[in-house]
Amino acid sequence: MPYLDRTSFIELLERLGAEADADVLAAAREAHRRIKAAELDWDEVLVRAPGAAAVDRLEDYDDPDADVRDFEIRDVRGDHSFRDQDPVPPRLAALYAEELNVIDSLLARVNLSHETRHELLDLRADIAANEFQEMDRTYLRDLAARLDARSRDD
């Protein structure tokens, strides 16, 4: 699959706000051409923001009482944040700052499996309880490497 350069593609998308309609049209056509040349489609290029809806259509949302006037689709998978967990004591937060940063950045990804998200939340809870061990650090490092490699391959 040909490579789609992210930086130049973002610069191209920023041209969609140009004053001249001809410039906007040229940028849109070039964006479309690059997507096709990279053998991608827009669904593969556009990703959901963290916490965004897990469904795109109201029919996919399973709440019969949903108020469609303000049409808000919520993530039916639930809130996977760590806000409801016990806070990490400052001493442990300082000691495990790097590990917490890795965990939090991985938790921000929307494409994590439920099991992986649960494991990361468990690791964060282990830090808060001062039960984080060297084997946990190794596991976290290896997990992050696997997830980064997978995201580069996608």
Secondary structure, 3 states (H helix, E strand, C coil): CCCCCHHHHHHHHHHHHCCCHHHHHHHHHHHHHHHHHCCCCHHHHCCCCCCCCCCCCHHHCCCCCCCCCCCCCCCCCCCCCCCCCCCCCHHHHHHCHHHHHHHHHHHCCCCCCHHHHHHHHHHHHHHHCCCCCHHHHHHHHHHHHHHHHHHHHC
